[in-house]
Amino acid sequence: MDSIKRADIRSGMSVAIVLKEDQATGRLTDGIVRDILTKSPTHPHGIKVRLMSREVGRVKKIY
């Protein structure tokens, strides 16, 4: 599986994230990136972002 890198994500992009409470089910939430919270270039579980809706989760897909 290809991991998504921090450099691939920009503010304003449409993404699908998994929220903390949805990690067990893997349910994805769509939204637009507001802030990138992960400082490292990669992360094994996905780059953590805050959406415009203020929800926080790890990026699983970029649209």
Backbone as CSV, one residue per row, in Angstrom:
resi,resn,N_x,N_y,N_z,CA_x,CA_y,CA_z,C_x,C_y,C_z
1,MET,0.847,-1.188,0.000,0.000,0.000,0.000,0.889,1.246,0.000
2,ASP,0.586,2.175,-0.867,1.343,3.424,-0.922,0.892,4.328,0.222
3,SER,1.867,4.837,0.966,1.512,5.763,2.036,1.477,7.182,1.479
4,ILE,0.599,7.986,2.037,0.467,9.375,1.621,1.499,10.188,2.390
5,LYS,2.244,10.998,1.672,3.290,11.818,2.282,2.749,13.207,2.605
6,ARG,3.360,13.849,3.576,2.955,15.210,3.966,3.048,16.174,2.788
7,ALA,4.066,15.987,1.945,4.270,16.868,0.796,3.131,16.764,-0.227
8,ASP,2.358,15.670,-0.188,1.245,15.465,-1.125,-0.013,16.221,-0.709
9,ILE,-0.030,16.730,0.513,-1.242,17.345,1.079,-1.066,18.853,1.182
10,ARG,-2.080,19.581,0.766,-2.087,21.043,0.843,-3.408,21.511,1.449
11,SER,-3.375,22.656,2.088,-4.594,23.267,2.608,-5.540,23.532,1.431
12,GLY,-6.814,23.200,1.610,-7.805,23.405,0.555,-8.081,22.171,-0.284
13,MET,-7.316,21.103,-0.088,-7.528,19.870,-0.851,-8.702,19.080,-0.288
14,SER,-9.388,18.330,-1.161,-10.432,17.401,-0.723,-9.788,16.072,-0.371
15,VAL,-10.096,15.576,0.819,-9.513,14.326,1.294,-10.578,13.505,2.026
16,ALA,-10.234,12.247,2.282,-11.034,11.385,3.148,-10.150,11.028,4.333
17,ILE,-10.667,11.222,5.536,-9.902,10.922,6.744,-10.645,9.876,7.567
18,VAL,-9.913,9.227,8.458,-10.533,8.362,9.455,-10.401,9.088,10.802
19,LEU,-11.535,9.307,11.444,-11.565,9.966,12.743,-11.138,8.983,13.828
20,LYS,-10.691,9.481,14.957,-10.236,8.633,16.071,-11.317,7.623,16.465
21,GLU,-12.544,8.096,16.584,-13.628,7.203,17.009,-14.026,6.189,15.940
22,ASP,-13.590,6.395,14.689,-13.916,5.483,13.590,-12.758,4.564,13.212
23,GLN,-11.664,4.594,13.977,-10.500,3.772,13.634,-10.828,2.282,13.636
24,ALA,-11.670,1.834,14.536,-12.012,0.416,14.626,-12.793,-0.048,13.397
25,THR,-13.688,0.798,12.882,-14.514,0.428,11.737,-13.881,0.831,10.408
26,GLY,-12.991,1.835,10.430,-12.377,2.320,9.188,-13.277,3.252,8.399
27,ARG,-14.372,3.722,9.004,-15.303,4.633,8.328,-14.588,5.933,7.960
28,LEU,-14.751,6.365,6.709,-14.082,7.567,6.227,-15.008,8.773,6.273
29,THR,-14.430,9.937,6.512,-15.146,11.209,6.531,-14.504,12.113,5.485
30,ASP,-15.309,12.628,4.566,-14.797,13.518,3.524,-14.784,14.953,4.019
31,GLY,-13.828,15.729,3.507,-13.754,17.134,3.874,-12.621,17.837,3.164
32,ILE,-12.442,19.100,3.493,-11.404,19.936,2.909,-10.388,20.272,3.990
33,VAL,-9.113,20.113,3.662,-8.033,20.320,4.633,-7.946,21.785,5.042
34,ARG,-7.913,22.015,6.339,-7.695,23.353,6.901,-6.242,23.485,7.356
35,ASP,-5.771,22.518,8.186,-4.406,22.531,8.720,-3.812,21.134,8.643
36,ILE,-2.501,21.063,8.451,-1.768,19.804,8.529,-1.134,19.767,9.916
37,LEU,-1.452,18.739,10.696,-1.008,18.677,12.080,0.254,17.836,12.272
38,THR,0.492,16.859,11.412,1.691,16.031,11.512,2.882,16.816,10.992
39,LYS,3.955,16.859,11.775,5.149,17.607,11.379,6.126,16.764,10.558
40,SER,6.141,15.451,10.762,7.096,14.599,10.046,6.636,14.381,8.596
41,PRO,7.567,14.062,7.687,7.217,13.906,6.264,6.302,12.723,5.983
42,THR,6.358,11.682,6.822,5.478,10.521,6.669,5.043,10.048,8.051
43,HIS,3.996,9.225,8.068,3.541,8.605,9.316,2.912,7.270,8.943
44,PRO,3.208,6.203,9.689,2.694,4.879,9.321,1.172,4.767,9.316
45,HIS,0.470,5.601,10.095,-0.988,5.533,10.143,-1.660,6.627,9.317
46,GLY,-0.878,7.478,8.677,-1.425,8.562,7.863,-1.118,9.916,8.478
47,ILE,-1.097,10.923,7.631,-0.819,12.290,8.063,-2.070,12.859,8.737
48,LYS,-1.901,13.417,9.935,-3.036,13.963,10.684,-3.334,15.377,10.199
49,VAL,-4.629,15.642,9.921,-5.062,16.954,9.447,-6.309,17.394,10.204
50,ARG,-6.569,18.701,10.148,-7.827,19.278,10.635,-8.591,19.730,9.410
51,LEU,-9.859,19.354,9.335,-10.709,19.760,8.213,-11.343,21.119,8.484
52,MET,-11.930,21.710,7.450,-12.644,22.983,7.602,-13.768,22.857,8.631
53,SER,-14.309,21.642,8.784,-15.385,21.385,9.751,-14.847,21.198,11.173
54,ARG,-13.521,21.381,11.353,-12.817,21.261,12.637,-12.616,19.811,13.094
55,GLU,-13.004,18.832,12.277,-12.771,17.432,12.615,-11.302,17.108,12.371
56,VAL,-10.728,16.246,13.208,-9.324,15.873,13.121,-9.219,14.373,12.861
57,GLY,-8.389,14.011,11.904,-8.170,12.594,11.616,-6.988,12.404,10.695
58,ARG,-6.753,11.150,10.320,-5.608,10.814,9.471,-6.060,10.575,8.031
59,VAL,-5.325,11.156,7.086,-5.678,11.099,5.673,-5.506,9.676,5.141
60,LYS,-6.558,9.174,4.503,-6.532,7.857,3.875,-6.640,7.947,2.364
61,LYS,-7.286,9.014,1.853,-7.436,9.212,0.403,-7.336,10.698,0.081
62,ILE,-6.800,10.984,-1.094,-6.791,12.352,-1.626,-7.626,12.313,-2.903
63,TYR,-8.546,13.272,-3.052,-9.381,13.326,-4.261,-8.851,14.337,-5.244
